[in-house]
Amino acid sequence: EQIRSWSVDDCKVFYDQWYRPENATIYVVGDMPESQMLEAVEKVFANIPTEGASAPAWGPDSTDPTSLFRRLLPTPRPAHLHSFSVPQVGTESEFTGAHLPGSPEAGPVTVTRNELMNNVQIYLYAKTPVRPIRTLEDLRYNALVKMVLNILRLRILVHLKYGGHNATVDLDHSDSYREGCAVTSLQINADPWDWQDVLMKVVQEVRAIVEHGITEGELQRFSIALEKQANKVAMEADSISSEDLVTQLMTADVFGSAVMNAEEIQDSFAKISKTLTLEEVKVTAEWMLGCVAHFGRPGVAPTSAVVMAMPMKAYDDTTGQMVELEAVSEEGLRRLIQEVPDKDPEEALHPVEIPEALCPEEKLQALLGSNYVDNMR
């Protein structure tokens, strides 16, 4: 209704008030001298007329007669308070925005049904404060986050594959400039007849890494992988598109992170990857995913949201027909996640072994013999 009430004049007022050179930030990327870049910017933008400081968007001095903008409030407007999915930090008198005792043990749970869907999709979200990358310690935390995600992805993938489950799971942790915070997301796409077992195994793996951490072998293997990834980024630095580079610069600008070139990132990760510890990985996993691992338990920070979308019907292999699926209530989904059984500690720390080579060199030589070409046919 508000959008429909706007007139052409309203849109012109908005454009004239905000789309002005003094409100713009110009990002320029490319292989050119700084002096040449400044000359080009001056040539393009110098003749655009300006009117000095923009007129205020609210209050008695505003030039906007409509209600397009929020008016100046008589009292200071409080900052937006996120429901962070992290343990409480500080005290009640100095509240940091984390979870307080007495708050709900689980965030909002929503279940929807759609007749056009084929699979069950489940999304678990957790908000945490943004940690800008300004120091080597900040970059160290970033490396730990990457390690937790990579190890957990592999564990889940292997266990679902060996279990014969037709499902995909996506994990992500990134700073969201729209939300104004960091968001950890866990997305499950599963068969409508198998989704409960898939959800149980995923939550079990999350809980295992939160409560028991990782093995020494996983730490060494993924530390090497982090360093190799940084080396790859450095090698491909010249092939990054201007669009991607601008996005990186703008994101760093929004969150106040330092901007590093590829060589600096490579050198920093080389220093960090050799010194990460098992305890640091466990602490990072608990910070990111504790709300999922201990979902619904008293005193545990809640998830920011749990959303499930399921089809109305599914194909039944035994009858060869589409059959109606039983609806799942929000309370039922909440209870299902909460009642996932723990893994045995020994099983939880049983690593996914990845051999350095699929076939030892000696065995390969024996199989191929002296004439490689003939034996490969």
C-alpha positions as CSV (number, residue, x, y, z in Angstrom):
1,E,0.0,0.0,0.0
2,Q,2.8,2.4,0.8
3,I,4.6,1.7,-2.5
4,R,1.3,2.2,-4.4
5,S,0.8,5.6,-2.7
6,W,4.1,7.0,-4.1
7,S,3.8,9.4,-7.0
8,V,6.3,10.3,-9.7
9,D,7.1,13.5,-7.9
10,D,7.9,11.4,-4.7
11,C,10.4,9.3,-6.7
12,K,12.0,12.5,-8.2
13,V,12.4,14.0,-4.8
14,F,14.1,10.8,-3.6
15,Y,16.4,10.7,-6.6
16,D,17.4,14.3,-6.3
17,Q,18.0,14.1,-2.6
18,W,20.1,10.9,-2.5
19,Y,21.6,10.2,-6.0
20,R,24.2,13.0,-5.8
21,P,28.0,13.1,-6.2
22,E,28.6,14.1,-2.6
23,N,26.7,10.9,-1.5
24,A,28.7,8.5,-3.7
25,T,31.7,6.3,-3.0
26,I,33.7,5.3,-6.1
27,Y,35.6,2.0,-6.2
28,V,38.1,1.6,-9.0
29,V,40.0,-1.6,-9.7
30,G,42.3,-2.4,-12.5
31,D,46.0,-2.4,-13.6
32,M,46.6,1.3,-14.0
33,P,48.7,4.0,-12.3
34,E,46.9,6.0,-9.6
35,S,47.5,9.3,-11.3
36,Q,45.8,8.0,-14.5
37,M,42.9,6.7,-12.5
38,L,42.4,10.0,-10.7
39,E,42.6,11.9,-13.9
40,A,39.9,9.7,-15.5
41,V,37.6,10.0,-12.5
42,E,38.0,13.8,-12.5
43,K,37.2,13.9,-16.2
44,V,34.0,11.9,-15.9
45,F,32.6,13.4,-12.7
46,A,34.0,16.9,-12.4
47,N,31.2,18.6,-14.4
48,I,28.3,17.0,-12.5
49,P,26.7,19.9,-10.5
50,T,26.5,19.6,-6.7
51,E,24.5,21.6,-4.2
52,G,26.8,21.1,-1.3
53,A,25.5,19.1,1.7
54,S,22.3,17.2,1.1
55,A,19.1,18.5,2.7
56,P,18.1,16.5,5.8
57,A,15.7,13.7,5.1
58,W,13.6,14.3,8.2
59,G,12.8,17.1,10.6
60,P,11.6,20.7,10.1
61,D,14.3,21.4,7.5
62,S,13.4,18.5,5.2
63,T,12.5,19.4,1.6
64,D,10.5,16.2,1.4
65,P,6.8,16.9,2.1
66,T,5.8,13.2,2.0
67,S,6.3,10.3,4.4
68,L,9.0,8.6,2.3
69,F,11.5,8.9,5.2
70,R,11.2,8.3,8.9
71,R,10.8,11.5,10.7
72,L,13.2,12.7,13.4
73,L,12.2,11.0,16.7
74,P,11.9,13.1,19.9
75,T,14.1,10.6,21.7
76,P,17.2,8.7,20.5
77,R,16.1,5.5,18.6
78,P,17.7,2.4,20.1
79,A,20.1,0.4,18.0
80,H,18.8,-2.8,16.5
81,L,19.3,-5.7,18.9
82,H,20.2,-9.0,17.3
83,S,19.2,-12.3,18.9
84,F,22.7,-13.7,18.7
85,S,23.1,-17.5,18.8
86,V,26.2,-17.3,21.1
87,P,26.7,-17.8,24.8
88,Q,26.1,-14.7,27.0
89,V,28.9,-12.3,27.0
90,G,29.2,-9.7,29.8
91,T,26.6,-9.0,32.5
92,E,23.0,-7.9,32.6
93,S,24.2,-4.3,33.3
94,E,26.6,-4.4,30.4
95,F,24.6,-6.4,27.8
96,T,26.4,-7.3,24.7
97,G,23.5,-8.6,22.6
98,A,24.2,-12.3,23.3
99,H,21.7,-14.7,24.7
100,L,20.4,-14.0,28.3
101,P,19.3,-16.6,30.8
102,G,15.6,-17.0,30.8
103,S,15.2,-16.4,27.0
104,P,13.6,-19.1,24.9
105,E,15.8,-22.2,24.6
106,A,15.1,-22.4,20.8
107,G,14.4,-19.7,18.2
108,P,11.4,-19.5,16.0
109,V,10.6,-22.8,14.1
110,T,8.5,-22.6,10.9
111,V,7.1,-25.4,8.9
112,T,5.5,-24.9,5.4
113,R,4.1,-27.2,2.8
114,N,4.2,-26.7,-1.0
115,E,2.5,-28.9,-3.6
116,L,5.2,-28.0,-6.2
117,M,8.1,-29.3,-4.0
118,N,9.7,-32.8,-4.5
119,N,12.1,-32.9,-1.6
120,V,12.2,-31.8,2.1
121,Q,14.3,-28.7,2.7
122,I,15.4,-27.7,6.2
123,Y,17.3,-24.6,7.1
124,L,19.0,-23.8,10.4
125,Y,20.3,-20.2,10.9
126,A,22.5,-18.7,13.6
127,K,23.5,-15.1,13.9
128,T,26.8,-14.1,15.5
129,P,28.6,-10.7,15.8
130,V,30.8,-9.7,12.9
131,R,34.5,-10.0,13.6
132,P,36.3,-7.7,11.2
133,I,39.7,-8.9,9.9
134,R,42.2,-6.3,11.1
135,T,44.9,-8.3,12.8
136,L,46.6,-11.6,12.4
137,E,44.6,-12.9,15.3
138,D,41.4,-12.0,13.4
139,L,42.7,-13.8,10.4
140,R,43.5,-16.8,12.6
141,Y,39.8,-16.9,13.7
142,N,38.8,-16.8,10.0
143,A,41.0,-19.8,9.3
144,L,39.5,-21.7,12.2
145,V,36.0,-21.0,10.9
146,K,37.0,-22.4,7.4
147,M,38.6,-25.5,9.0
148,V,35.5,-26.2,11.1
149,L,33.2,-25.9,8.0
150,N,35.5,-28.0,5.8
151,I,35.9,-30.9,8.3
152,L,32.2,-30.9,9.1
153,R,31.2,-30.9,5.4
154,L,33.5,-33.9,4.8
155,R,32.2,-35.8,7.8
156,I,28.6,-35.3,6.9
157,L,29.2,-36.2,3.2
158,V,31.0,-39.4,4.0
159,H,28.4,-40.6,6.6
160,L,25.5,-39.8,4.4
161,K,27.1,-41.5,1.4
162,Y,28.0,-44.7,3.4
163,G,24.5,-44.7,4.8
164,G,22.9,-44.7,1.4
165,H,21.1,-41.4,1.9
166,N,20.0,-39.4,-1.2
167,A,20.6,-35.9,0.3
168,T,22.8,-32.8,0.0
169,V,23.9,-30.6,2.9
170,D,25.4,-27.1,2.5
171,L,27.3,-25.3,5.3
172,D,28.2,-21.6,5.2
173,H,29.4,-18.9,7.6
174,S,29.7,-15.4,6.1
175,D,29.4,-11.7,7.0
176,S,26.0,-10.4,5.8
177,Y,25.9,-6.7,5.2
178,R,22.1,-6.9,4.9
179,E,21.7,-8.5,8.3
180,G,24.5,-6.4,9.9
181,C,26.0,-9.5,11.4
182,A,27.6,-12.9,10.6
183,V,25.3,-15.7,9.6
184,T,25.9,-19.4,10.0
185,S,23.6,-21.5,7.8
186,L,23.0,-25.2,7.6
187,Q,20.8,-26.3,4.7
188,I,19.5,-29.9,4.2
189,N,17.8,-31.2,1.0
190,A,16.6,-34.7,1.6
191,D,14.2,-37.4,0.2
192,P,10.7,-37.0,1.7
193,W,10.9,-40.6,3.0
194,D,14.3,-40.3,4.5
195,W,14.6,-36.7,5.8
196,Q,14.3,-37.6,9.5
197,D,17.3,-40.0,9.4
198,V,19.3,-37.4,7.4
199,L,18.5,-34.6,9.9
200,M,19.5,-36.9,12.8
201,K,22.9,-37.8,11.3
202,V,23.6,-34.1,10.4
203,V,22.8,-32.9,13.9
204,Q,24.9,-35.8,15.4
205,E,27.9,-34.7,13.3
206,V,27.5,-31.1,14.4
207,R,27.2,-32.2,18.0
208,A,30.2,-34.4,17.7
209,I,32.5,-31.7,16.5
210,V,31.2,-29.2,19.1
211,E,31.5,-31.6,22.1
212,H,34.6,-33.6,21.0
213,G,36.4,-31.5,18.5
214,I,38.6,-33.0,15.8
215,T,41.5,-35.4,15.6
216,E,45.2,-34.6,15.3
217,G,45.2,-36.1,11.8
218,E,42.3,-33.9,10.7
219,L,44.1,-30.8,12.1
220,Q,47.3,-31.5,10.2
221,R,45.5,-32.4,7.0
222,F,43.2,-29.4,6.9
223,S,46.0,-27.0,8.0
224,I,47.9,-28.0,4.9
225,A,44.8,-27.6,2.9
226,L,44.3,-24.0,4.2
227,E,47.8,-23.1,3.2
228,K,47.4,-24.6,-0.3
229,Q,44.1,-22.7,-0.7
230,A,45.9,-19.5,0.1
231,N,48.6,-20.3,-2.4
232,K,46.0,-21.0,-5.0
233,V,44.3,-17.6,-4.3
234,A,47.7,-15.9,-4.7
235,M,48.4,-17.7,-8.0
236,E,44.9,-16.7,-9.4
237,A,45.0,-13.1,-8.2
238,D,45.5,-11.7,-11.7
239,S,42.5,-13.6,-13.0
240,I,39.9,-12.3,-10.5
241,S,37.3,-10.3,-12.3
242,S,36.9,-6.6,-11.6
243,E,33.3,-7.2,-10.4
244,D,34.5,-9.8,-7.8
245,L,37.3,-7.5,-6.6
246,V,34.9,-4.5,-6.2
247,T,32.6,-6.7,-4.2
248,Q,35.5,-7.7,-1.9
249,L,36.5,-4.1,-1.4
250,M,33.0,-3.0,-0.7
251,T,32.4,-5.8,1.8
252,A,35.7,-5.0,3.6
253,D,34.7,-1.3,3.7
254,V,31.3,-2.0,5.2
255,F,32.6,-4.2,8.0
256,G,35.9,-2.3,8.6
257,S,38.2,-5.1,7.6
258,A,41.7,-4.5,6.3
259,V,42.2,-4.9,2.6
260,M,45.1,-7.3,1.8
261,N,46.6,-8.3,-1.5
262,A,47.1,-11.9,-2.5
263,E,50.7,-12.1,-1.4
264,E,49.8,-10.7,2.1
265,I,47.0,-13.3,2.5
266,Q,49.4,-16.0,1.4
267,D,52.1,-15.1,3.9
268,S,49.6,-14.6,6.7
269,F,48.0,-18.0,6.2
270,A,51.4,-19.7,5.9
271,K,52.2,-18.4,9.5
272,I,48.8,-19.2,10.9
273,S,48.2,-22.7,9.5
274,K,51.2,-24.2,11.3
275,T,50.1,-23.0,14.7
276,L,46.4,-23.9,15.0
277,T,45.4,-26.1,17.9
278,L,42.8,-28.7,18.6
279,E,41.3,-26.7,21.5
280,E,41.0,-23.6,19.2
281,V,39.0,-25.6,16.7
282,K,36.7,-27.0,19.4
283,V,36.1,-23.5,20.9
284,T,35.3,-22.1,17.4
285,A,32.9,-24.9,16.6
286,E,31.0,-24.3,19.8
287,W,30.8,-20.6,19.1
288,M,29.5,-21.1,15.6
289,L,27.3,-24.3,16.0
290,G,26.6,-24.8,19.7
291,C,23.0,-23.6,19.2
292,V,22.5,-26.5,16.8
293,A,24.4,-29.1,18.7
294,H,22.5,-28.4,21.9
295,F,19.3,-27.3,20.4
296,G,16.5,-26.7,23.0
297,R,18.6,-27.4,26.0
298,P,18.2,-25.0,29.0
299,G,20.7,-22.2,29.2
300,V,21.9,-22.7,25.6
301,A,21.8,-19.9,23.1
302,P,18.9,-20.4,20.6
303,T,19.1,-20.7,16.9
304,S,18.0,-17.5,15.1
305,A,15.6,-19.5,13.0
306,V,14.7,-23.0,11.9
307,V,12.7,-23.3,8.6
308,M,11.3,-26.5,7.1
309,A,9.6,-26.7,3.7
310,M,8.1,-30.0,2.6
311,P,6.0,-31.3,-0.3
312,M,2.3,-32.2,0.0
313,K,2.8,-35.5,-1.8
314,A,5.6,-37.9,-2.6
315,Y,6.0,-40.9,-5.0
316,D,5.7,-44.3,-3.3
317,D,7.9,-46.9,-4.9
318,T,5.8,-49.8,-3.5
319,T,2.5,-48.6,-5.0
320,G,3.8,-46.6,-7.9
321,Q,1.6,-43.7,-7.0
322,M,1.8,-40.3,-5.4
323,V,0.6,-40.4,-1.8
324,E,-0.2,-37.7,0.7
325,L,2.6,-37.0,3.2
326,E,1.8,-36.6,6.9
327,A,2.1,-33.0,8.0
328,V,4.9,-32.1,10.5
329,S,4.1,-29.6,13.2
330,E,6.5,-27.0,14.4
331,E,6.5,-28.5,17.8
332,G,7.2,-31.9,16.3
333,L,10.2,-30.6,14.3
334,R,11.5,-28.9,17.4
335,R,11.2,-32.1,19.5
336,L,12.8,-34.2,16.7
337,I,15.9,-32.0,16.7
338,Q,16.1,-31.8,20.4
339,E,15.9,-35.6,20.9
340,V,18.6,-36.6,18.5
341,P,20.8,-39.1,20.4
342,D,24.5,-38.5,21.1
343,K,27.2,-40.3,19.3
344,D,29.6,-42.5,21.3
345,P,32.7,-40.4,22.1
346,E,35.0,-43.0,20.4
347,E,32.8,-43.0,17.3
348,A,32.6,-39.2,17.3
349,L,36.4,-38.9,17.1
350,H,36.7,-41.6,14.5
351,P,38.4,-39.7,11.7
352,V,37.5,-39.8,8.0
353,E,40.8,-41.1,6.6
354,I,42.0,-39.7,3.3
355,P,45.0,-41.5,1.9
356,E,47.8,-39.5,0.4
357,A,47.6,-41.7,-2.7
358,L,45.0,-44.1,-4.0
359,C,47.7,-46.6,-4.9
360,P,51.2,-46.7,-3.4
361,E,54.0,-46.0,-5.9
362,E,55.6,-49.5,-5.5
363,K,52.3,-51.2,-6.3
364,L,51.7,-48.9,-9.2
365,Q,55.1,-49.7,-10.7
366,A,54.5,-53.4,-10.3
367,L,51.1,-53.2,-12.0
368,L,52.3,-51.2,-14.9
369,G,55.6,-53.0,-15.5
370,S,58.2,-51.6,-17.9
371,N,55.8,-51.0,-20.8
372,Y,53.3,-48.4,-19.5
373,V,51.4,-48.0,-22.7
374,D,50.7,-51.7,-23.3
375,N,49.6,-52.4,-19.7
376,M,47.3,-49.4,-19.6
377,R,45.1,-50.7,-22.5
